[in-house]
Amino acid sequence: MTRNLARALQLLALMVLASCSSGSPLPSAGNGLGGQTGPGAEYLIGPGDTLNIIVWRNPELSVTIPVRPDGRISVPLVEDIPAVGKTPTGLAREIESKLRAYVKDPIVTVMATAFVGPFTQQVRVIGEAAQPRAIPYRANMTVLDAMIEVGGLTKYAAGDRAVIVRTVDGKEENFRVRLSSLIRDGNVDENVYLKAGDILIIPQSYF
């Protein structure tokens, strides 16, 4: 299959998906409704996160390390600890339990200093964004926040035919979102809230 043919098929799939929508309208940040109040869900560690691990009164055991692509970390005295999908607090307790064989009453603190998160805690932006990529989800994140992260739309984008693909009650649903109206026309009612795991698909213009 040639590269041009593969590109054409990909664009066709995006356009077909963008032509379909289902589900109720998404809540808009422009009217102040639908936002999350209070703290968000606990952060889950993902591959590529950077962790600052502090062992109290044991600076030689304290390290700043990345989570490997296999989802594990290695710290002094303890190797290959699974980290992905755990909260920083949960990982700290696990490290403490493993260090007790070498350190009396260890106290460990784990802080994530660079966030990626697991796929279920990301928002993926694909298609005609300036820099398509996966970005970490944060509480009260909107499509405008996501578009700022990816540098906006390309000149070929059909922004008003963009679609959010979301899993709702175990089923995949599509929701139309009008990005051009939001970004270029300033219609804040189109600034809808995102959820962790969303995929934002931006198709190419027909012409």
PAGU-214488 format. One line per 5 residues: number of its first residue (from 1); their letters; for each residue x, y, z negated of C-alpha. Coordinates in steps of 0.5 Angstrom, whole numbers. Example, Ala and Ser with C-alpha at 12.3 -4.5 7.8 and 13.67 -1.06 7.14 Angstrom:
// residues 2
1> as> 25:-9:-16; 27:-2:-14 .
END
This chain:
// residues 207
1> mtrnl> 0:0:0; 3:7:2; 4:12:-3; -1:17:1; -6:11:1 .
6> aralq> -6:10:-7; -6:17:-8; -13:18:-4; -16:12:-8; -14:15:-14 .
11> llalm> -17:21:-12; -23:18:-10; -24:14:-16; -24:21:-20; -29:24:-16 .
16> vlasc> -34:18:-16; -33:18:-24; -34:26:-24; -40:25:-20; -43:21:-26 .
21> ssgsp> -45:23:-33; -49:21:-38; -51:22:-46; -53:28:-49; -50:35:-48 .
26> lpsag> -44:36:-52; -44:41:-58; -41:47:-56; -35:51:-60; -38:57:-57 .
31> nglgg> -44:57:-61; -41:55:-68; -45:48:-68; -42:41:-68; -35:43:-72 .
36> qtgpg> -32:39:-77; -33:41:-84; -27:40:-89; -21:36:-88; -21:31:-82 .
41> aeyli> -19:23:-82; -13:21:-85; -7:21:-80; -5:15:-77; 2:14:-75 .
46> gpgdt> 4:12:-68; 10:10:-63; 14:16:-62; 12:20:-69; 18:23:-73 .
51> lniiv> 18:21:-80; 21:24:-86; 22:19:-91; 24:21:-98; 27:17:-104 .
56> wrnpe> 26:21:-110; 33:21:-113; 36:17:-108; 39:22:-102; 43:16:-99 .
61> lsvti> 36:12:-98; 33:18:-95; 32:19:-87; 29:22:-82; 27:17:-76 .
66> pvrpd> 23:16:-70; 18:11:-70; 20:6:-64; 16:4:-58; 15:-3:-62 .
71> grisv> 11:1:-67; 17:-1:-73; 22:3:-77; 28:1:-80; 31:5:-87 .
76> plved> 37:4:-91; 36:-3:-94; 30:-5:-91; 29:-7:-83; 23:-7:-78 .
81> ipavg> 17:-5:-82; 11:-4:-78; 9:3:-78; 4:4:-73; -3:5:-75 .
86> ktptg> -2:6:-82; -3:13:-86; 4:16:-89; 2:15:-96; 0:7:-94 .
91> larei> 7:7:-91; 10:10:-97; 7:5:-102; 10:-1:-97; 17:2:-97 .
96> esklr> 17:2:-105; 15:-5:-105; 20:-7:-101; 26:-3:-104; 24:-5:-111 .
101> ayvkd> 29:-11:-110; 34:-6:-110; 32:0:-113; 29:1:-120; 22:4:-120 .
106> pivtv> 23:8:-113; 18:13:-111; 18:15:-104; 14:20:-100; 13:20:-92 .
111> mataf> 12:26:-88; 10:26:-81; 14:32:-78; 13:31:-70; 6:28:-68 .
116> vgpft> 4:23:-63; -1:18:-66; -4:12:-63; -8:12:-57; -14:12:-61 .
121> qqvrv> -12:19:-64; -10:22:-58; -14:26:-52; -11:24:-45; -12:29:-40 .
126> igeaa> -11:27:-33; -12:29:-26; -11:36:-23; -8:39:-30; -2:43:-29 .
131> qprai> 2:38:-34; -3:32:-35; -1:28:-41; -3:25:-48; -4:30:-53 .
136> pyran> -5:29:-61; -12:30:-63; -13:35:-69; -20:36:-73; -24:41:-69 .
141> mtvld> -20:41:-62; -24:43:-56; -23:43:-49; -20:50:-49; -15:47:-54 .
146> amiev> -13:41:-49; -13:46:-43; -8:50:-47; -4:44:-48; -3:42:-41 .
151> ggltk> -2:49:-38; -9:50:-35; -12:48:-28; -8:47:-22; -11:51:-16 .
156> yaagd> -13:45:-13; -18:43:-19; -25:42:-18; -26:44:-26; -33:45:-26 .
161> raviv> -34:37:-24; -29:35:-30; -31:29:-34; -30:27:-41; -30:19:-42 .
166> rtvdg> -32:18:-49; -33:11:-53; -40:12:-56; -42:6:-61; -38:1:-57 .
171> keenf> -40:3:-50; -37:8:-45; -40:14:-43; -39:20:-39; -40:28:-40 .
176> rvrls> -40:33:-35; -36:39:-37; -35:46:-33; -28:48:-34; -27:53:-29 .
181> slird> -33:57:-32; -30:56:-39; -23:58:-36; -24:63:-30; -31:66:-32 .
186> gnvde> -30:66:-40; -37:62:-41; -35:60:-48; -41:56:-48; -37:51:-44 .
191> nvylk> -32:50:-50; -34:43:-52; -31:39:-58; -27:33:-57; -26:27:-61 .
196> agdil> -20:22:-62; -20:18:-56; -23:22:-51; -20:22:-44; -21:29:-40 .
201> iipqs> -21:27:-32; -21:33:-28; -22:32:-20; -19:35:-14; -23:40:-10 .
206> yf> -26:37:-4; -23:42:0 .
END
